[in-house]
Amino acid sequence: MKKFINQVDTLLDESLSGFAKAHSDIIQLNNQPHFLQRLQPKPGKVALISGGGSGHEPLHTGFVGVGMLDAACPGQVFTSPTPDQMLAAAQAVASEAGVLFIVKNYAGDVMNFEIAAEMLDCPNATVLVNDDVSLPKAHSTGRRGVAGTLIVEKIVGAAAEQGADLATCKALGDRVNQTTASMGVALTSCTVPALGHPTFTITDTEMEMGVGIHGERGRETLPLGTATEIVEHLAAAIDAELQPKAGQSVLLHVNGFGATPLMELYLIYELAAQFWQSRGINIVRSLVGNYTTSIDMAGCSITLSLMDEELLKLWDAPVHTASLRWGC
C-alpha cells in the first residue's frame, strides 16, 4: 500500500485538521467529538446535518457552508459516525426552526442518526437517500444512498437558506430523492488504509457493475466493455427506473470515485448526454467531477435527477462551500 500517511490511527484527525485550516473562512472543526460546522450560521433557519464514513470526500465535509449543510459528521473510513457526534453537531447548529438530518441508506448511518434524533430535544426530521438503482427496491436493507445525496443536500440546503420550514424541507428532500437515480461501475477496487490491500481483485479485462461507495463488489462482474457499452448499461438501468418522458428537464451528474481522470469522466458525460438527448430528454444542468468518492477506486457513477422550475431555481441558488460554489 502506497499512501501519504503517518499512522492509520491519526489519518482522519490530521486530514480534518488540514481541511479546517484550508477552509477556515467557511467552516470550523470541533474535536471530541468530531464534526464540522458552518462558520457563519444564518439565525432562525432549519439546520441541515449529514455525515457518514470518511473516504467519500468531498461528501459530506466539503458541502458545509452557505446554501448547503450547517454541519457534517465524519466517521472513520467507511464507518458510520457515532450518535454522540451527530447529537453534538445538532446541538451546536440547531435553531427554533428545527434540524433536518440527511442520511444515506446504510445500516450504521440509519441506526446512529435515529439514536441521535431520539435524544435531540428540538423538532427534527430525516430524509433517507436511497438513489442506487443497482439494487432492487425489494432488497433486504433497501437501496443504498450514493451520489444523489449531493443533489438532495444542495436543493434542500437552498430551500432552508431561503427560510423554508422543517416540513417543507423534509418533503422537498423526499421528492428529490424519489426523482433521482444513480448507478456506478468500478475498474479497480479501493484500498482501505486499515486493511492495507484492495478490498477485492478483478483482472484487467473485467469490471464491477453496480458498485456502491464502500469498496464492495458490484452486483455482477462483467467483461470490460467500451466506454459506450458501459454508459449504455448504466444509463439504461437509470432510465428504466425514472422513465423520463420526451421534453423532461434533467440534471446529469457524472461522479468519479477518486482515481478516474477528468478526461475519462467528461467522455462518460458526453456519451450519457447522447443517450438521453437521443430520447428527447432536455439536459438543463450538469455536474462532472469527484464528489462522492470511494478513496482511490477507479470508476464512476451516473446520476440523473428530474427537474422542474422550482428545483432548477433551488439548484441555481447561491452556494459557498469548500467543494461546491457559485452565485456568491
Residue pairs with C-beta under 8 A, 6 or more apart in sequence:
1 191
1 193
1 196
1 197
3 191
3 193
5 11
5 193
6 14
8 193
8 194
11 77
11 193
12 34
12 54
12 74
12 76
12 77
13 31
15 54
16 29
16 34
16 36
16 61
16 74
17 29
19 27
19 29
19 36
19 61
19 322
20 27
20 28
20 29
20 36
22 322
23 322
24 39
25 39
26 38
26 39
26 64
26 65
26 320
26 321
26 322
27 36
27 37
27 38
27 39
27 61
27 64
27 65
27 322
28 36
28 37
28 39
29 35
29 36
30 36
30 37
30 88
30 89
30 92
33 73
33 82
33 84
33 85
33 88
34 73
34 74
34 81
34 85
35 51
35 71
35 72
35 73
35 74
35 81
35 85
35 86
35 88
35 89
35 92
36 61
36 64
36 71
36 72
36 74
37 64
37 70
37 71
37 89
37 92
37 93
38 64
38 65
38 66
38 69
38 70
38 71
38 93
39 65
40 66
41 47
41 70
41 93
41 95
42 66
42 161
43 95
44 95
44 96
44 97
44 163
45 70
45 95
45 97
45 160
45 161
45 163
46 95
46 97
46 98
46 99
46 100
46 160
46 164
46 165
46 166
46 169
47 70
47 71
47 90
47 93
47 94
47 95
47 97
47 98
47 99
47 100
47 160
48 68
48 69
48 70
48 71
48 99
48 100
48 102
48 153
48 156
48 157
48 160
48 169
49 69
49 70
49 71
49 72
49 73
49 86
49 89
49 90
49 93
49 99
49 100
49 101
49 102
50 60
50 63
50 69
50 72
50 73
50 101
50 102
50 103
50 149
50 153
51 60
51 72
51 73
51 74
51 75
51 81
51 85
51 86
51 89
51 109
51 113
52 59
52 60
52 73
52 74
52 75
52 80
52 81
52 104
52 106
52 109
53 74
53 75
53 76
53 77
53 78
53 79
53 80
53 81
53 214
54 74
54 75
54 76
54 77
54 78
54 79
55 77
55 78
55 190
55 192
55 214
55 293
55 294
55 295
56 213
56 292
56 293
56 294
57 293
58 290
58 291
58 293
58 322
58 323
58 324
59 149
59 150
59 291
59 292
59 293
60 69
60 72
60 73
60 74
60 149
60 153
61 72
61 74
61 322
62 291
62 321
62 322
62 323
62 324
63 69
63 72
63 150
63 153
63 154
63 157
63 321
63 322
63 323
63 324
64 70
64 71
64 72
64 321
64 322
65 319
65 320
65 321
65 322
66 161
66 318
66 319
66 320
66 321
66 328
67 154
67 157
67 158
67 161
67 317
67 318
67 319
67 320
67 321
67 328
68 153
68 154
68 157
68 319
68 321
68 324
69 102
69 153
69 157
69 321
70 93
71 89
71 90
71 92
71 93
72 89
73 81
73 85
73 86
73 89
74 81
75 81
75 82
75 85
77 192
77 193
77 194
77 295
78 192
78 214
78 215
79 108
80 106
80 108
80 109
80 111
80 112
81 109
81 112
82 112
83 112
83 113
83 115
83 116
83 119
84 116
86 101
86 112
86 113
86 115
86 116
87 116
87 119
87 120
90 99
90 101
90 116
90 120
90 122
90 124
91 120
93 99
94 120
94 122
96 122
97 123
97 165
97 166
98 122
98 123
98 124
98 125
98 165
98 166
99 120
99 122
99 123
99 124
99 125
99 166
100 124
100 125
100 126
100 127
100 156
100 160
100 166
100 169
100 170
100 173
101 113
101 116
101 117
101 124
101 125
101 126
101 127
102 126
102 127
102 129
102 149
102 152
102 153
102 156
102 173
103 109
103 110
103 113
103 126
103 127
103 128
103 129
103 145
104 129
104 144
104 145
104 146
104 149
105 128
105 129
105 130
105 141
105 142
105 143
105 144
105 145
106 144
106 145
106 214
107 141
109 145
110 128
113 126
114 126
117 124
117 126
123 166
124 166
125 166
125 167
125 169
125 170
126 170
127 152
127 156
127 170
127 173
127 174
127 177
128 145
128 177
129 145
129 148
129 149
129 152
129 177
130 142
130 143
130 144
130 145
130 177
131 143
131 145
131 146
131 147
131 148
131 149
131 177
131 180
131 181
131 182
131 303
132 143
132 144
132 145
132 146
132 182
132 183
132 184
132 212
133 143
133 181
133 182
133 183
133 237
133 238
133 241
134 183
134 184
134 209
134 210
134 211
134 212
134 218
134 219
134 237
135 142
135 143
135 144
135 210
135 219
136 143
137 143
144 212
144 213
146 182
146 184
146 212
146 213
146 292
146 301
146 303
147 182
147 184
147 213
147 253
147 255
147 291
147 292
147 301
147 303
148 176
148 177
148 180
148 181
148 182
148 253
148 303
148 305
149 292
150 253
150 287
150 291
150 292
150 324
151 176
151 180
151 251
151 253
151 303
151 305
151 315
152 173
152 176
152 177
152 180
154 314
154 315
154 319
154 324
155 172
155 173
155 176
155 311
155 314
155 315
156 169
156 172
156 173
156 176
157 319
158 314
158 315
158 317
158 318
158 319
159 168
159 169
159 172
159 314
160 169
161 317
161 318
162 317
164 172
172 314
176 305
176 311
179 242
179 305
179 306
180 303
180 304
180 305
180 306
181 237
181 238
181 241
181 242
181 303
181 304
181 305
182 238
182 253
182 255
182 301
182 302
182 303
182 304
183 210
183 234
183 237
183 238
183 301
183 302
184 210
184 211
184 212
184 213
184 218
184 234
184 255
184 257
184 299
184 300
184 301
184 302
185 207
185 208
185 209
185 210
185 211
185 218
185 230
185 233
185 234
185 299
185 300
185 301
186 207
186 208
186 211
186 218
186 257
186 294
186 297
186 298
186 299
187 202
187 207
187 208
187 224
187 260
187 298
187 299
188 198
188 202
188 259
188 297
188 298
188 299
189 198
189 199
189 200
189 201
189 202
189 208
189 215
189 297
190 198
190 199
190 215
190 257
190 258
190 294
190 295
190 296
190 297
191 197
191 198
191 199
191 295
191 296
192 199
192 215
192 295
199 215
199 216
200 208
200 215
200 216
200 217
202 208
202 221
204 224
205 223
205 224
206 221
206 222
206 223
206 224
207 221
207 222
207 223
207 224
207 225
207 230
207 299
208 217
208 218
208 220
208 221
208 222
208 299
209 218
209 219
209 220
209 221
209 222
209 233
210 218
210 219
210 220
211 217
211 218
211 294
211 297
211 299
212 294
213 257
213 292
213 293
213 294
214 294
215 294
215 295
215 297
222 233
225 233
227 264
227 267
227 268
227 271
228 271
230 268
231 268
231 271
231 272
231 275
231 302
232 271
232 275
234 272
234 301
234 302
235 272
235 275
235 276
235 302
235 304
238 302
238 303
238 304
239 275
239 276
239 279
239 304
242 304
242 306
244 250
244 276
244 279
244 281
244 304
244 306
245 280
246 279
246 280
246 281
247 280
247 281
247 282
248 281
248 282
248 306
249 282
249 284
249 306
249 307
249 308
249 312
250 276
250 281
250 282
250 283
250 284
250 285
250 304
250 305
250 306
250 307
251 283
251 284
251 285
251 286
251 287
251 303
251 304
251 305
251 307
251 315
252 269
252 272
252 273
252 276
252 283
252 285
252 286
252 287
252 302
252 303
252 304
253 286
253 287
253 288
253 291
253 302
253 303
253 304
253 305
254 265
254 266
254 268
254 269
254 272
254 286
254 287
254 288
254 289
254 300
254 301
254 302
254 303
255 287
255 289
255 290
255 291
255 292
255 300
255 301
255 302
255 303
256 262
256 265
256 289
256 290
256 291
256 293
256 299
256 300
257 290
257 293
257 294
257 297
257 298
257 299
257 300
257 301
258 290
258 293
258 294
258 295
258 296
258 297
258 298
259 296
259 297
259 298
259 299
260 290
260 298
260 299
260 300
262 288
262 289
264 300
265 288
265 289
265 300
266 288
268 300
268 302
269 286
269 288
272 302
273 283
273 286
276 283
276 304
277 283
284 307
284 312
285 307
285 312
285 315
285 316
291 323
291 324
292 301
305 311
307 315
316 326
316 327
317 327
318 326
318 327
318 328
319 325
319 326
319 327
319 328
320 328
